Amino acid sequence: MPAGLASLIYLVSAALFIMGIKRLQSPDTARNGNLMSGLGMLIAIVVTLLDQQIVSFHVIIAGVIVGGGLGFWMARSVKMTSMPQMVALLNGFGGGASLLVAGAEFLKAGMFGEPLAIDTNITIQLGTLIGSVTLTGSFIAFLKLQELMSGKPLTFPLQKTFNALVFLAIAVLAVYQVVVPGHQAEIYYAMVGLSLLLGVLLVIPIGGADMPVVIALLNSYSGIAAAMTGFVIDNQVLIVAGALVGSSGLILANIMCKAMNRSLANVLFGAFGGDSAGGSTKSAEGLSVNEVSVEDAALRLAYARLVIIVPGYGLAVAQAQHAVRELADLIRKNGGEVKYAIHPVAGRMPGHMNVLLAEANVPYDQLVEMDDINPQFPRADVALVIGANDVVNPAAHNDPSSPIYGMPIIEVENAQSTIVMKRSMNPGFAGIQNELFYHQKTSMLFGDAKASLSALVGEIKSL
């Protein structure tokens, strides 16, 4: 294939990436944007394989069929509650691919005695480090999200010092391989091993409350690793794609941090959310909650003029998105207005609630961001909290000793009344008691969210 033609097609692929990301800004065009970006990547892969004469058409077609089939199967079979885990795995696969390419280039040069240019060698070392950290870090995130290991921060004495020493050892080995002529496979393997270990060490002290930030950051790492790989193999479209993913992931991680009023350094090294006994918040001893029956809750909702629904991870766990849509439709049928209050870090990945409600065909114009919905709570007859916890905790405003103090929250306590749907009084990811549960205007409706919503729907229909 002529080099000029390959470059032209790469330019088309890069344009498809950029236009696809642009279309992701709106739910109305997001699906087309995703398909557009995927098409761009497919074109880039096929052109690269043909241009470099790596494999035949038959192998390319077989790869497209197998890969496309796996992707289709995952998209159809993975539940929405498992979407954060799948995103974490995909981030890890991206980092692993970058690691393999960087390692192959380094070891190939050593096998054939080909000296590497300093800039290429430096890029290989960076790609190896970032790809390895992304691979194991993402798998640890997957294990935490899948609850195959504890979601609490895992710490040990002198942990930060040990991590620093591991990173220093990696840096020394990387510099040695760049400065000293020759390619010693044993040293490279040692660096890979330490980098894989570093990925584990960096993620185990991060608690479940910070998973949205971690996923965004690992996504950024996978993009940066891909860009490094693009420099190694001199592939322009891989550089562009990696840079887009890397920058967008960092921007998203920064948005998540602002939504929690915390720095990225505090998320990575603060071991937040480890105290399940209540942290440093005020004790709930001596306080009582007001329970509400399904019948009374249904009466309030049926005749409310404005109901603001606050979805959280409990809604995802119960797979109750379709039930909440049915409830909202009934409230509107009775003349009420329904809006959904969306907190940036609700759930376990960025945009989790948006995707969950979109699956139930909830109109996007009913989803309102935190800053826009908070002023509307004083005129809301009912705030219905479904599975949300830390993002509605008034301690963020009232208790300077709370670990979430200063975090922007959805201000449901300003509604005329609040109904909180939870399985139990257990704390959220942050491991602290929620003052909202004991508020005089709050009523607790205990039970599985899907079952409770279905019961509410049945009661309202019978009125």
Secondary structure, 3 states (H helix, E strand, C coil): CCHHHHHHHHHHHHHHHHHHHHHCCCHHHHHHHHHHHHHHHHHHHHHHHHHCCCCCHHHHHHHHHHHHHHHHHHHHHCCHHHHHHHHHHHHHHHHHHHHHHHHHHHHHHHHCCCCCCHHHHHHHHHHHHHHHHHHHHHHHHHHHHCCCCCCCCCCCCCHHHHHHHHHHHHHHHHHHHHHCCCCCHHHHHHHHHHHHHHHHHHHCCCCHHHHHHHHHHHHHHHHHHHHHHHHHHCCHHHHHHHHHHHHHHHHHHHHHHHHHCCCHHHHHHCCCCCCCCCCCCCCCCCCCCCECCHHHHHHHHHCCCEEEEEECHHHHHCCCHHHHHHHHHHHHHCCCEEEEEECCCCCCCCCHHHHHHHHCCCCHHHEEEHHHHHHHHHHCCEEEEECCCHHHCCHHHHCCCCCCCCCCCCCHHHCCCEEEEECCCCCCCCCCCCHHHHCCCEEEEECCHHHHHHHHHHHHHHC
